[in-house]
Amino acid sequence: MSKRILFPTGILFLSVFCLTGFVLSCQKKESAAPQTTKPAERVKLVIASDATWPPMEFVDENKNIVGFAPEMMKAIAEAAGFDVEIRNTAWDGIFAGLAAGNYDAICSSVTITEERKQTMDFSEPYVNAGQVLVVQKTLNGVSTLKDMVGKKVGAQIGTTGAIEIQKVSGIQLATYDEVGLAFEDLANGRIAGVVADNPIAADFALQNPKFKDKLKIVGEPFTDEWLGIAVRKGDTKTLSLINDGLAKIKANGKLEEIAKKWLH
């Protein structure tokens, strides 16, 4: 009787021991298996652009935002390995929108100034776009902004051009929501001149079929202005991504290639 009782008990003990060993072995194998990590999601930056400044940034006939700055921004994104969405945004609220977090950066011919540095951070500069004066072709004897004393001169509201006009006593400033409206008024004789960034002035006065026979650029650029991509104050992550891509397209010649396409 005792043998009959001890025999199945021994089998049971042996079975439990083997099962325990098997479970421990499986657990060890599972713990030894390599852990897979989910790949990091690709960063996407939303970029604001007031697309009313050809050839820098504008909307083409297919309603696409094109020009020097959008093409540069896409090249920066490709070089630095992030995605980009360019969002058309009115200039008069573009800086407030950045501060409110409506987008990650502004790439829209923004001049780097000490005043703006107080409320936002800037990428490394990408283009020097000094201010120039545009007048009608029939106006002679004008080469500097000071020659416009007693006349009305236009510029887009809130731009460096408007600031420069205000520095000269005796010139009446006319402001516009879009710089194209200022050139319309100049061509029609409603104002005597327009001050704008050199690339913008060149596009309107030298290339635009509506204006190239009526307008001219006089004198030399009278400011030394560098454009930069603006980000929220303290947003070092976004700034680092943009600067990384910008440095790469400067080094490999892509930036100069884009400039030749749109600005020269």
PLY file of the C-alpha trace (Angstrom):
ply
format ascii 1.0
element vertex 264
property float x
property float y
property float z
element edge 263
property int vertex1
property int vertex2
end_header
0.00 0.00 0.00
2.75 2.39 0.85
4.41 1.85 -2.51
1.18 2.57 -4.36
0.80 5.88 -2.48
4.44 7.01 -2.82
4.75 6.17 -6.53
2.18 8.64 -7.94
3.29 11.28 -5.46
6.81 11.04 -6.80
5.53 11.40 -10.34
3.51 14.45 -9.32
6.57 16.06 -7.68
8.70 15.33 -10.73
6.03 16.77 -13.05
5.74 19.95 -11.01
9.54 20.33 -10.95
9.78 19.91 -14.74
6.90 22.31 -15.37
8.47 24.92 -13.08
11.77 24.58 -14.88
10.06 24.96 -18.26
8.25 28.15 -17.16
11.46 29.64 -15.76
13.28 28.74 -18.96
10.61 30.48 -21.08
10.71 33.54 -18.86
14.48 33.69 -19.18
14.25 33.42 -22.98
11.63 36.17 -23.08
13.75 38.44 -20.92
16.78 37.71 -23.08
14.92 38.55 -26.30
15.91 41.93 -27.78
13.53 44.76 -26.92
12.13 46.56 -29.93
11.68 50.33 -29.61
9.10 52.30 -31.55
10.82 54.64 -34.03
10.57 58.30 -33.13
7.91 60.19 -35.05
9.22 62.61 -37.68
8.93 66.21 -36.52
6.57 68.46 -38.47
6.95 72.24 -38.31
4.20 74.65 -39.32
5.67 77.76 -40.91
3.77 81.04 -41.34
4.30 83.06 -44.51
2.63 86.23 -45.72
2.56 85.04 -49.33
2.15 88.46 -50.95
5.82 89.31 -51.64
7.01 87.90 -54.96
9.60 86.64 -55.63
10.20 85.90 -51.94
6.84 84.28 -51.15
3.59 84.38 -53.10
0.62 82.32 -54.33
0.84 81.08 -57.91
-1.99 80.48 -60.40
-2.52 77.00 -58.92
-2.94 78.45 -55.41
0.39 77.01 -54.25
2.67 79.04 -51.99
5.89 79.44 -53.97
8.95 81.66 -54.19
12.44 81.88 -52.76
11.52 81.47 -49.08
9.10 78.50 -49.41
11.59 76.63 -51.62
14.39 77.42 -49.17
12.26 76.28 -46.23
11.50 72.96 -47.91
15.20 72.46 -48.66
16.04 73.18 -45.01
13.47 70.61 -43.88
14.80 67.97 -46.27
18.39 68.59 -45.18
17.58 68.47 -41.46
15.12 65.55 -41.68
11.80 67.09 -40.68
8.48 67.76 -42.40
7.16 71.23 -43.08
3.77 72.82 -43.71
3.73 76.40 -45.00
0.63 78.34 -43.95
-0.41 81.61 -45.62
-0.78 84.20 -42.85
-1.61 87.92 -42.97
1.33 90.11 -41.99
-0.57 92.32 -39.54
-1.07 89.44 -37.10
1.83 87.18 -37.97
4.00 87.93 -34.92
1.10 87.68 -32.47
0.25 84.29 -33.96
3.79 83.07 -33.36
3.66 84.16 -29.72
0.27 82.43 -29.31
1.66 79.15 -30.67
-0.47 79.06 -33.83
2.62 77.91 -35.76
6.23 77.02 -35.03
8.10 79.65 -37.03
7.82 82.53 -39.50
9.70 82.44 -42.79
8.41 85.55 -44.53
11.18 88.05 -45.29
11.47 89.01 -41.62
14.37 91.38 -40.99
16.46 90.58 -37.92
16.36 93.66 -35.67
17.39 94.26 -32.08
13.81 95.22 -31.24
12.40 91.97 -32.60
15.06 89.96 -30.79
13.46 91.07 -27.52
10.30 89.04 -28.24
11.43 86.26 -30.57
14.52 84.29 -31.56
16.03 84.12 -35.04
17.82 81.56 -37.14
21.14 82.34 -38.71
20.60 84.96 -41.47
19.92 83.69 -44.96
19.69 86.74 -47.27
20.70 90.40 -47.16
17.75 92.44 -48.39
18.44 96.14 -48.02
15.75 98.76 -48.60
15.59 100.56 -51.95
13.50 103.36 -53.38
11.24 102.82 -56.39
9.80 105.75 -58.37
8.16 106.35 -61.72
10.52 106.23 -64.71
9.64 109.82 -65.58
10.92 111.15 -62.23
14.51 112.41 -62.49
16.98 113.86 -60.02
16.18 111.36 -57.28
18.75 108.96 -55.86
18.13 108.84 -52.09
15.16 108.83 -49.75
16.01 112.39 -48.66
15.22 113.54 -52.21
11.57 112.62 -51.52
10.98 115.31 -48.88
7.62 116.94 -49.49
6.26 113.86 -51.25
4.16 110.85 -50.25
6.02 107.52 -50.15
4.43 104.14 -49.56
5.43 100.94 -47.77
3.78 97.85 -46.33
2.61 98.45 -42.77
4.96 97.29 -40.01
7.91 96.70 -42.33
11.45 98.05 -42.22
10.59 100.16 -45.27
7.89 102.00 -43.32
10.32 102.54 -40.45
12.96 104.01 -42.79
10.48 106.45 -44.33
9.49 107.71 -40.89
13.13 108.49 -40.14
13.18 111.22 -42.79
11.39 114.35 -41.68
9.12 115.89 -44.32
8.08 112.69 -46.11
4.45 111.63 -45.81
4.16 107.89 -45.15
1.39 105.92 -46.83
0.96 102.40 -45.43
-0.57 99.36 -47.13
-1.64 95.89 -46.01
0.08 94.45 -49.09
3.09 95.91 -50.85
1.54 95.23 -54.25
-1.11 97.85 -53.50
1.63 100.42 -52.91
3.14 99.69 -56.33
-0.32 100.00 -57.90
-0.70 103.47 -56.39
2.80 104.44 -57.51
2.15 103.32 -61.09
-1.10 105.31 -61.09
0.53 108.44 -59.67
-1.22 108.43 -56.29
2.11 108.36 -54.45
5.61 109.42 -55.48
7.62 106.41 -54.37
7.70 103.04 -52.65
10.32 101.71 -50.24
10.69 97.92 -50.13
13.22 95.13 -49.76
15.55 94.96 -52.73
14.30 91.53 -53.97
10.69 92.65 -53.75
11.40 95.95 -55.49
13.32 94.16 -58.25
10.42 91.81 -58.89
7.83 94.58 -59.15
9.91 97.21 -60.92
12.06 95.05 -63.18
10.07 91.89 -63.92
6.35 92.48 -63.39
4.72 93.12 -66.80
2.33 95.64 -65.22
5.08 97.86 -63.84
8.42 97.28 -65.56
7.74 99.92 -68.22
6.55 102.47 -65.65
8.81 102.09 -62.62
12.51 102.08 -61.79
14.80 101.55 -58.80
16.96 104.57 -58.00
20.22 104.72 -56.07
21.69 101.91 -54.00
20.23 99.97 -51.05
20.37 102.31 -48.08
20.15 99.69 -45.35
22.09 96.55 -44.62
19.42 94.05 -43.57
19.60 90.35 -42.99
16.52 88.17 -43.13
16.03 85.34 -40.66
13.48 82.69 -39.69
11.69 83.70 -36.48
10.71 81.26 -33.71
9.12 81.73 -30.30
11.45 83.11 -27.66
13.27 80.22 -25.99
12.19 77.54 -28.49
15.66 76.07 -28.82
14.45 72.76 -30.28
12.82 74.34 -33.32
15.67 76.81 -33.74
18.25 74.02 -33.68
16.40 72.03 -36.36
16.13 75.05 -38.66
19.74 76.16 -38.16
20.97 72.64 -38.82
19.18 72.46 -42.17
20.15 76.02 -43.10
23.83 75.35 -42.44
23.68 72.27 -44.65
22.10 74.01 -47.65
24.59 76.87 -47.33
27.46 74.40 -47.35
26.25 72.27 -50.26
25.34 75.22 -52.49
21.59 74.60 -52.48
20.80 78.02 -50.98
22.75 79.82 -53.70
21.02 77.69 -56.34
17.60 78.75 -55.02
18.71 82.41 -54.84
19.80 82.35 -58.49
16.44 80.92 -59.48
14.34 83.57 -57.74
16.43 86.65 -56.97
18.91 87.19 -59.80
0 1
1 2
2 3
3 4
4 5
5 6
6 7
7 8
8 9
9 10
10 11
11 12
12 13
13 14
14 15
15 16
16 17
17 18
18 19
19 20
20 21
21 22
22 23
23 24
24 25
25 26
26 27
27 28
28 29
29 30
30 31
31 32
32 33
33 34
34 35
35 36
36 37
37 38
38 39
39 40
40 41
41 42
42 43
43 44
44 45
45 46
46 47
47 48
48 49
49 50
50 51
51 52
52 53
53 54
54 55
55 56
56 57
57 58
58 59
59 60
60 61
61 62
62 63
63 64
64 65
65 66
66 67
67 68
68 69
69 70
70 71
71 72
72 73
73 74
74 75
75 76
76 77
77 78
78 79
79 80
80 81
81 82
82 83
83 84
84 85
85 86
86 87
87 88
88 89
89 90
90 91
91 92
92 93
93 94
94 95
95 96
96 97
97 98
98 99
99 100
100 101
101 102
102 103
103 104
104 105
105 106
106 107
107 108
108 109
109 110
110 111
111 112
112 113
113 114
114 115
115 116
116 117
117 118
118 119
119 120
120 121
121 122
122 123
123 124
124 125
125 126
126 127
127 128
128 129
129 130
130 131
131 132
132 133
133 134
134 135
135 136
136 137
137 138
138 139
139 140
140 141
141 142
142 143
143 144
144 145
145 146
146 147
147 148
148 149
149 150
150 151
151 152
152 153
153 154
154 155
155 156
156 157
157 158
158 159
159 160
160 161
161 162
162 163
163 164
164 165
165 166
166 167
167 168
168 169
169 170
170 171
171 172
172 173
173 174
174 175
175 176
176 177
177 178
178 179
179 180
180 181
181 182
182 183
183 184
184 185
185 186
186 187
187 188
188 189
189 190
190 191
191 192
192 193
193 194
194 195
195 196
196 197
197 198
198 199
199 200
200 201
201 202
202 203
203 204
204 205
205 206
206 207
207 208
208 209
209 210
210 211
211 212
212 213
213 214
214 215
215 216
216 217
217 218
218 219
219 220
220 221
221 222
222 223
223 224
224 225
225 226
226 227
227 228
228 229
229 230
230 231
231 232
232 233
233 234
234 235
235 236
236 237
237 238
238 239
239 240
240 241
241 242
242 243
243 244
244 245
245 246
246 247
247 248
248 249
249 250
250 251
251 252
252 253
253 254
254 255
255 256
256 257
257 258
258 259
259 260
260 261
261 262
262 263
